[in-house]
């Protein structure tokens, strides 16, 4: 499966060279020289040090390099004093340029998001069979389709309703070029669970019946009590009595329970959650969904 991280690293890199950690010194001249070089790059890139500030830092760090090659107690004192001077320069700079705090927080969030996405992709690789090959899942389109779309969805989710418009358009535009796998993932209460049970029960009456009923449920705003589910089912051509009987089939409840467990393992905390040809897209982001789709179709 192709793993893409463009949404979190547009340049294709997981870590920017400008933000590498400063190499720690261990008393060796070469290591200390490298540490100074990295430190200066870090100060310039991360804090914008220029001019007098950079000159002061260069002098202090040069003293640290020389001190690192010696072992006398006086050198340790020099190191301590120099480090304190560096801290003071950084502190003064931050107070004069408080906006770098915001920049640092943005960078922290970016890195956290990057780690989160890596966890998602690792989990998808590990559980690929359960995600893509579970024959109990509703699926529209052939197994040899050019693009596979997986959607974790909840019938009471307003954003799933928005995303449903895009899903329907994909079916209309590309037909059998795309396979769509629906993961019934009811997380918004008992009405959601009942609707998912009804949808999986209707699937036993055929994919076309399921597709019509699925779209009716996803487009239905407001609560979904049993009476409304039955009404929508009847309008969709579902045999309601048979649906009600099949809703109590243990396999239906087992499918929902296992999909919930899968979602928790993957870290799916909300709906809709898409995997479009191996690319993760969270939420009803039609632009990102369409981009991933077009890239998949282009091969």
N, C-alpha and C positions, 0 to 999 in steps of 0.2 A: 504494500500500500504506500502510495506517495505521501510524504509528510511535508506540509507546507507551513511556514511560520511567517509569511509575509505580513500578516496583520500586526505582528508584534516586533518584527525586525525587517523593515522595508528593504534594507540593503543586503538582506540574506545572511547577516552575521548575528550570532547569538550574543556576543559580547563585543563591544567596541574597543579597539586597541587603545583609545584615548582614556579608557576607564579601567585599565588593568591595575591591579593592586601594586603598591610600591613594594619592591623586593626588600625583604628585611636583611639587615646587615649582621654578619657573624664574626667580625674582626678581620676578615680577609680584605685586602685592598681592592681587589677586583670586584668583589661583592659590594663593597661600600661605594665604589665609583658608579656601578650600575644603579645602586639605590639612589644616589644623588641625581643621576640622569632621569630616572623614573620619577623621582620626587619633583624635579623641576617641570617635567612635562605635566604631571598631575596638577601642580599649583597653577600653571598657566592655563590648562584646559578647564579644570574644575572651578578655579577661583578667579581666573582672569588677571593674575599678578603680572605687572609690567613695571618698567622703570626702576625707581628707588626701591620698591618692595622686593623686586626680583634681585637687585644688587645685594640687599641685606641678606636675603635668603641664601644667595650663592655663597657669600662669605661665611655664613654660619654653617652651611652644609659642607663646605670645603674643610672647615675646621673639624667637623665630625668625621670626615673621611680620614684625615691625618690622625685624629685621636683613635680611630678604630684600628689603626695599625700598631698601636702601642698598648702597653699594659699598665702603666703607672697609675696610682690612685688619683693623681691630679687630673689625668685625662678623663676619668669617670666624672669628676666634678665639672670639667669643661663640657662633657656631653650633656650632663643634667642642665647646666646653665644655658647651653645652646638650644636644647629642646624647649626649654621654657621660653626663650626668645622667639622661637618659631611659633609656639602656641600663641604668644601675645600678638605676633604679626597677623596670624590667621584670625584671631579674635577681633582685632581692630578692623581688619578688612571686612569681616562679616557684619560688624556693627555699622560700617560705612556703606555696605552694599547688602542690605537685608534680603534683597530679591533672590540672592543665591540660595536662600533657605527653600524658597518655593521651587527653584530649579532642582535642588537636591531631592525634594519630596517627589517631584514628578519622575525623576530618574529612579528613585526607590520603587515607585509604583510600576514603572515600566519593567524593572527587573523582576518584581513579584509576579507581574502578569506573564512574563516570559517563562518563569518557573511553572506557573499554573498551566500554561499551554503545553509545556513539555510533559507535564504529568498527564494531561488529557491524551496526548498522542501515544505515550507509553501504554496507557490503559487500553486505548483502542487497539493497538498492536496485540496486546495480551489477550483481549477478549473479542478478537475479530470474528470468530466463528459464531458467538452468541449474538453479535451485532448484525452480521450480514447473512447468516445461513440458517436462522431459526425459521423453520417452515411453518410455524404457527402464526407468524406475523403477517398482517395484511400487506400485500404488495401489489402494485400496479405496474405493468410493463414486464417485458421478458428478462430472463436471467442474463442474457448476453447483450443487454443494452450497453450503449457506449458510456453512459453515466449512471451511477447509482446514488440516490439521495435517501438518506435515513433521517427521519424526523421523530424525535421524542415530543409528544404533544398531549395536551389536556383539553377536553371539549369545553371547559368553562374558562379557558384562558383567552383573554381578549387579544393578546398578541398572536396567539395561534390562529385566531380568526383573520387577522391581517395577513399573516404568512400564508394562510390557506388560499388567499386570492392569487398569490404568486405560484403556489403549487398547482392550482387549477389551470393557470395560464401555461405552465410548463407542459401539462398533459395535452392541452389544446395545440400548442405550438410544435411540440416535438414527438408526441405519441410514443411509439415503441423505441425511440432512441434513448429514452430515459426510463429507469426503473425507480419507483418510489416505495420505500419500506416505511410503514407507519409503526412506531413503537407506542402502544397504548400506555401512557404514563400518567395516570390520574393522581394528582397531588393537591387538588384544591377542594377536597371534601367528598362527602358521600355521593352527591349528585354526579361528580366526576367519575367516581368508581362505577356507579350504575350505568352511566353512559358508555363507558369503556366495555363493561360486560355486555351491554346490548349490541355494541358494534362488533365485538368478537363473535357473539352469537349469530349476528346477521351474516357474518363472513361465511358461515357454514351453508348459507343459501346461495353463495356465488359471489365472485369478485365484483361483478357489475352491481349487484344489489348492495354490497358493502360500500362501494364507491359513492353511490347515490345517497345512501344513509349517512355515510361519513361526512359528506359535504353539507347535508342538512343539519347535522349536529354541530359541526364546526361553525356554521353560519348563524346558528341560533344564539341570540344574545339573551342574557338573563338566566334565571335558575332553570335547572333541568330535572324537575320532579318526574316520577315514574309515568304520570299521565301524559306529560308533554313528550317524553321519549317514545311512548307508544304511538302518539299522534304523528310524530315525525317519521317513525318507522312505517306506519301504514301509508303515509303519503309517498314514501320512498319505495314502495312495492315490497316491503318486508312482510313475511308471514308472522304477525305479532305473537300469536299463540305459540308457534314453534320457537320464536326468538326467546320468549319468556321461559320456556322449558329448557332451552340450551343455556340460558344465562346461569342456571343452577348447576351446570356441568362442572365438576371439579377441575377439568382441564382449562376452562376459561379463567377461573380464579387463580390457578397455578401459573398460567401465562402472565397475568397481570402482576402477580407477586414476584415472579422471576424477572420481569422487565423492570420493576421497581428496584430490585436488588442490583440488577445490571447498571441502572442509572446511578445508583448510589456509589457503586464501585468506580464508575467513570467520572463521578463528580458532577453529575447533571443536577444542578440545584434549582433550575427553573425551566420553563417552557416558553416558546419552542427552542429546541436544541437540534441543530442540523449537522450532519456530516455529508458534505457534497463531494463525492469522488475523493474522499480522504481528507478534505479540508473542513475543519471545525468552524462553524458559524453559530454564535449564540444570539438568540433573539430574532425579531422579524426584520432583519437588515436586508431589504430587498436588493440593494445595490451590491452588497457583498455576495449574496446568494446568486445573483445573476452573473457576476464576474466569475465565480467558481464554476458555475454551470457552463458558461461559454468556453472557459479554459478546458474543461473536461471534454466538451464536444469537439474542440479543436485538436484534441489528442496531445 
